[in-house]
Amino acid sequence: MKETNIPFSPPDMSMLEVEEVKEAILSGWITTGPRTKEFEKRISKYVGTNRTVCLNSATAAMELTLHVLGIGPGDEVIVPAYTYTASCSVICHVGATPVMIDCAKDSFEMDYDHLSDLITEKTKAIIAVDLAGIICDYKKIYQAVEEKKNLFKPGNDIQKVVGRITVMADCAHGFGASQNGVMAGAIADFTCYSFHAVKNLTTAEGGAVTWKSIEGIDDEDIYKQYQLLSLHGQTKDALHKNQLGAWEYDIVSPAFKCNMTDIMAAIGLVQLDRYEDMLAWRHKIISRYDGAFKDLPVRILNHNDENHISSGHLYFVRVNNVTEEIRNKIIIKMAKKGVACNVHYKPLPMMTAYMNLGFDIKDYPNAYHQYQNQITLPLYSKLTKDDVDFIINCFKESLEEYGCC
């Protein structure tokens, strides 16, 4: 009998990506250039915004957004305790203070009812996380923002025009998701995507930021700010400097280096061509999982109804009434059977870096409750029907072996 080995989340690459990368290499233009600009335009068209900036990661997209908003020392940014470190580390990078919010009871989303209580005169932004590719309840987030609008003190021109706390989406998981017919990217004020190797749409490494147009601020001005921040504060990128006689440029700030290359964009352009088919297959896998697990003692996420469609990025399962120790044993048992699983995520207050900042998981009981029995099963577009059936059977057997059924 052939041994089965199902990895957690390999990239879905085809010869189409190979050929496009080859063309980019042979074109003689491999850094930021025409393919990157085209990728930006196509992302904006896909999600329904005017401008997009492609960068080398979602982390860079979030950090640069905080810089664009003028957020820094003395400011506070609210962020979920249940997320990956990038959502919070960028706040620390700019010198602002992270204010963590617990999950709502029996939910992976922030406690919206408690959100307004955390807003102070120092609060400049809220970073919401579209975990697993399911869009947050931004209506409730904006309601909380409006409730405390009288406390808001703008820190730069964009903040002044917006006139309230800025809502940023950590949409690393959510490219392609929609809510009430609106695509992720056109819901929050600013939306940051990840195109890392494990994401639905990948450029190997990579990310992007897009935003809703702000009345009184030119989208082109915002775009130029990102360009300056991502290219050392240099007034010309390599594409424009390469034009005959156009070598001269200025450095207007000691900024960063986090641009996307045309090799990365070449992969992304083909991935975008294939994306709808890849998303459709992810949702078929989700449906198959949902049907198989409906009578098991587990809790699953709602990825699709009349109000929303997720990006189908991650398939979360919470096993009822098991400890963290038993959850870990189930994951090891799955690995022995040939199926790699994961946990998303260990809450930030359990991590050394954030404990050193004074955060304590005891203050975030709902986040710990969600984490202790959470397992993420493989979900990606390269899985076959037989693979999915094998994962389902392994999971059922593993639950039975630990007396969960």
Protein Blocks (a to p, Z undefined) as FASTA:
>chain_A
ZZddddfbdcdddfklmmmmmmmmmnopabdcfklmmmmmmmmmmnopabdcddfbfklm
mmmmmmmnopaehiacdddfbdcfklmmmmmmnopacddddddehiabdcfklmmmmpcf
klmbdcdddehhiacdfklmmmmmmmmmmmpccfbfklmmnopacddddfklmgoiaeeh
iaehilmmbdcddfbfkbmbdghiacdddddddehiafklmmmmmmmmmnoopabdfklm
mpghilbccdfbdcdddddcfklmmmmmmmmmmmmmmmmmmmmmmmmmmmmmmmpccddd
dfbdfkbccehlaccdddehiafklmmmmmmmmmmnopacddddddfklpfklmmnopaf
klmmmlmmmmmmgccddddfkbcfklmmmmmmmmmmmmmmnopZZ
